[in-house]
């Protein structure tokens, strides 16, 4: 009986985790610039801290999805500059806008 109740609850929780990541990626922007360069804007908060390696991997994954979805930088890319701009100090954690400036190889 416990399994019948626990399985749907766990399934719903797992599905919502994926949905949160999709919502988070949708708050990022990608802008192609001249000469095969680009500007990518993401964010950092208590869920995705600006100085956390796992959070940075997630942001890079979102960037690579933009690149793949748009057939941009088929031979690879490099990040030339990353700027973290404090947007708001919070009691749970600070919020930053992150700007990545990159170019295709």
Buried (B, 14 or more C-beta within 10 A) or exposed (E): EEEEEEEEEEEEEEEEEEEEBEEBBEEBEBEBEEEBBBBBBBBBBEBBBBEEEEBBEBBBEBBEEBBEEEEBBEEEBEEEEBEBEEBEEEEEBBBBBBBBBBBBE
